[in-house]
């Protein structure tokens, strides 16, 4: 993961929240919607940006995809940022 991935993740509060929600374990879009309180459309759009940047990875699980953070340090960064914005 490079600096661009970090910038993309932390430059948007929603993306940073998604990263923080992925901190404990890999999750599906449906699980992220429930955990983060966002619509499926919003989660999918932000995951696409995070995946394209290399901040998250995904693996197929049947008809669903599991998303996880590519580098655990990003979770710590997003959680630290959320302490300043809440």
C-alpha atoms as an extended CHARMM CRD file, in Angstrom:
* protein
*
        86  EXT
         1         1  UNK       CA              0.0000000000        0.0000000000        0.0000000000  PROA      1               0.0000000000
         2         2  UNK       CA              1.3490000000        3.3950000000       -0.9230000000  PROA      2               0.0000000000
         3         3  UNK       CA              0.7650000000        6.9680000000        0.2380000000  PROA      3               0.0000000000
         4         4  UNK       CA             -1.9410000000        7.4790000000       -2.4030000000  PROA      4               0.0000000000
         5         5  UNK       CA             -4.0400000000        4.6980000000       -0.8630000000  PROA      5               0.0000000000
         6         6  UNK       CA             -3.7120000000        6.3110000000        2.5510000000  PROA      6               0.0000000000
         7         7  UNK       CA             -4.7210000000        9.7130000000        1.1730000000  PROA      7               0.0000000000
         8         8  UNK       CA             -7.7770000000        8.2940000000       -0.5650000000  PROA      8               0.0000000000
         9         9  UNK       CA             -8.8560000000        6.4540000000        2.5750000000  PROA      9               0.0000000000
        10        10  UNK       CA             -8.4380000000        9.3190000000        5.0240000000  PROA      10              0.0000000000
        11        11  UNK       CA             -9.5870000000       12.1630000000        2.7770000000  PROA      11              0.0000000000
        12        12  UNK       CA            -13.2190000000       11.1540000000        3.1370000000  PROA      12              0.0000000000
        13        13  UNK       CA            -14.9740000000       10.6210000000        6.4690000000  PROA      13              0.0000000000
        14        14  UNK       CA            -17.1730000000        7.8130000000        5.0960000000  PROA      14              0.0000000000
        15        15  UNK       CA            -14.2040000000        5.8920000000        3.6660000000  PROA      15              0.0000000000
        16        16  UNK       CA            -12.3160000000        6.3140000000        6.9180000000  PROA      16              0.0000000000
        17        17  UNK       CA            -15.3670000000        4.9900000000        8.7710000000  PROA      17              0.0000000000
        18        18  UNK       CA            -15.5240000000        1.9560000000        6.4700000000  PROA      18              0.0000000000
        19        19  UNK       CA            -11.8360000000        1.2550000000        7.1290000000  PROA      19              0.0000000000
        20        20  UNK       CA            -12.4790000000        1.4720000000       10.8770000000  PROA      20              0.0000000000
        21        21  UNK       CA            -15.4650000000       -0.8890000000       10.5380000000  PROA      21              0.0000000000
        22        22  UNK       CA            -13.2240000000       -3.3940000000        8.7490000000  PROA      22              0.0000000000
        23        23  UNK       CA            -10.7290000000       -3.2790000000       11.6010000000  PROA      23              0.0000000000
        24        24  UNK       CA            -11.8620000000       -6.4120000000       13.4270000000  PROA      24              0.0000000000
        25        25  UNK       CA            -12.3760000000       -8.7810000000       10.4900000000  PROA      25              0.0000000000
        26        26  UNK       CA            -13.2570000000       -9.0850000000        6.8280000000  PROA      26              0.0000000000
        27        27  UNK       CA            -16.8740000000       -8.2070000000        6.0440000000  PROA      27              0.0000000000
        28        28  UNK       CA            -19.3510000000       -8.3140000000        3.1910000000  PROA      28              0.0000000000
        29        29  UNK       CA            -21.0630000000       -5.2160000000        1.8200000000  PROA      29              0.0000000000
        30        30  UNK       CA            -24.2180000000       -6.1900000000        3.7070000000  PROA      30              0.0000000000
        31        31  UNK       CA            -22.3110000000       -6.4620000000        6.9960000000  PROA      31              0.0000000000
        32        32  UNK       CA            -20.6520000000       -3.1000000000        6.3700000000  PROA      32              0.0000000000
        33        33  UNK       CA            -24.0420000000       -1.5020000000        5.6990000000  PROA      33              0.0000000000
        34        34  UNK       CA            -25.2870000000       -2.7420000000        9.0570000000  PROA      34              0.0000000000
        35        35  UNK       CA            -22.0910000000       -1.8850000000       10.9580000000  PROA      35              0.0000000000
        36        36  UNK       CA            -21.5230000000        1.5470000000        9.4210000000  PROA      36              0.0000000000
        37        37  UNK       CA            -25.1610000000        2.5520000000        8.9940000000  PROA      37              0.0000000000
        38        38  UNK       CA            -24.8060000000        3.2880000000        5.2750000000  PROA      38              0.0000000000
        39        39  UNK       CA            -26.7650000000        2.2880000000        2.1920000000  PROA      39              0.0000000000
        40        40  UNK       CA            -25.5580000000       -0.5530000000       -0.0120000000  PROA      40              0.0000000000
        41        41  UNK       CA            -24.9630000000        1.8860000000       -2.8370000000  PROA      41              0.0000000000
        42        42  UNK       CA            -22.7840000000        4.1830000000       -0.7190000000  PROA      42              0.0000000000
        43        43  UNK       CA            -20.7350000000        1.3220000000        0.7160000000  PROA      43              0.0000000000
        44        44  UNK       CA            -20.1730000000       -0.2120000000       -2.7250000000  PROA      44              0.0000000000
        45        45  UNK       CA            -19.0500000000        3.0860000000       -4.2550000000  PROA      45              0.0000000000
        46        46  UNK       CA            -16.5780000000        3.8060000000       -1.4700000000  PROA      46              0.0000000000
        47        47  UNK       CA            -15.2640000000        0.2290000000       -1.4620000000  PROA      47              0.0000000000
        48        48  UNK       CA            -14.5840000000        0.5310000000       -5.1920000000  PROA      48              0.0000000000
        49        49  UNK       CA            -12.4590000000        3.6270000000       -4.5960000000  PROA      49              0.0000000000
        50        50  UNK       CA            -10.6510000000        1.9870000000       -1.6860000000  PROA      50              0.0000000000
        51        51  UNK       CA            -10.0510000000       -1.1960000000       -3.6790000000  PROA      51              0.0000000000
        52        52  UNK       CA             -8.7800000000        0.6920000000       -6.7390000000  PROA      52              0.0000000000
        53        53  UNK       CA             -6.3610000000        2.5630000000       -4.4810000000  PROA      53              0.0000000000
        54        54  UNK       CA             -5.1330000000       -0.6550000000       -2.8720000000  PROA      54              0.0000000000
        55        55  UNK       CA             -6.4120000000        0.2240000000        0.6040000000  PROA      55              0.0000000000
        56        56  UNK       CA             -8.7210000000       -2.8140000000        0.7550000000  PROA      56              0.0000000000
        57        57  UNK       CA             -8.6840000000       -6.2290000000       -0.8540000000  PROA      57              0.0000000000
        58        58  UNK       CA            -11.5320000000       -8.5950000000       -1.5600000000  PROA      58              0.0000000000
        59        59  UNK       CA            -12.0300000000      -12.3160000000       -1.9270000000  PROA      59              0.0000000000
        60        60  UNK       CA            -15.0060000000      -14.1940000000       -3.3050000000  PROA      60              0.0000000000
        61        61  UNK       CA            -17.2220000000      -16.1440000000       -0.9190000000  PROA      61              0.0000000000
        62        62  UNK       CA            -19.9810000000      -17.7360000000       -2.9480000000  PROA      62              0.0000000000
        63        63  UNK       CA            -22.0270000000      -14.9190000000       -4.4700000000  PROA      63              0.0000000000
        64        64  UNK       CA            -20.5890000000      -12.3420000000       -2.0800000000  PROA      64              0.0000000000
        65        65  UNK       CA            -17.2180000000      -10.7030000000       -1.6470000000  PROA      65              0.0000000000
        66        66  UNK       CA            -15.3770000000      -10.3070000000        1.6330000000  PROA      66              0.0000000000
        67        67  UNK       CA            -13.5100000000       -7.0240000000        2.0330000000  PROA      67              0.0000000000
        68        68  UNK       CA            -10.5420000000       -6.5080000000        4.3260000000  PROA      68              0.0000000000
        69        69  UNK       CA             -8.0040000000       -3.7850000000        4.9780000000  PROA      69              0.0000000000
        70        70  UNK       CA             -4.7810000000       -4.2280000000        3.0140000000  PROA      70              0.0000000000
        71        71  UNK       CA             -2.6170000000       -2.8080000000        5.8020000000  PROA      71              0.0000000000
        72        72  UNK       CA             -3.6940000000       -2.8120000000        9.4630000000  PROA      72              0.0000000000
        73        73  UNK       CA             -1.8740000000        0.4840000000       10.0850000000  PROA      73              0.0000000000
        74        74  UNK       CA             -4.6020000000        2.1900000000        8.0750000000  PROA      74              0.0000000000
        75        75  UNK       CA             -7.1800000000        1.1300000000       10.6660000000  PROA      75              0.0000000000
        76        76  UNK       CA             -5.1780000000        2.8480000000       13.4010000000  PROA      76              0.0000000000
        77        77  UNK       CA             -4.8730000000        6.0180000000       11.3030000000  PROA      77              0.0000000000
        78        78  UNK       CA             -8.6160000000        6.1480000000       10.5910000000  PROA      78              0.0000000000
        79        79  UNK       CA             -9.5270000000        5.4910000000       14.2080000000  PROA      79              0.0000000000
        80        80  UNK       CA             -7.1540000000        8.2520000000       15.3390000000  PROA      80              0.0000000000
        81        81  UNK       CA             -8.6790000000       10.6750000000       12.8230000000  PROA      81              0.0000000000
        82        82  UNK       CA            -12.2010000000        9.8370000000       13.9920000000  PROA      82              0.0000000000
        83        83  UNK       CA            -11.1800000000       10.9530000000       17.5050000000  PROA      83              0.0000000000
        84        84  UNK       CA            -10.6220000000       14.4580000000       16.1310000000  PROA      84              0.0000000000
        85        85  UNK       CA            -13.7900000000       14.6410000000       14.0360000000  PROA      85              0.0000000000
        86        86  UNK       CA            -16.3820000000       13.4190000000       16.5300000000  PROA      86              0.0000000000
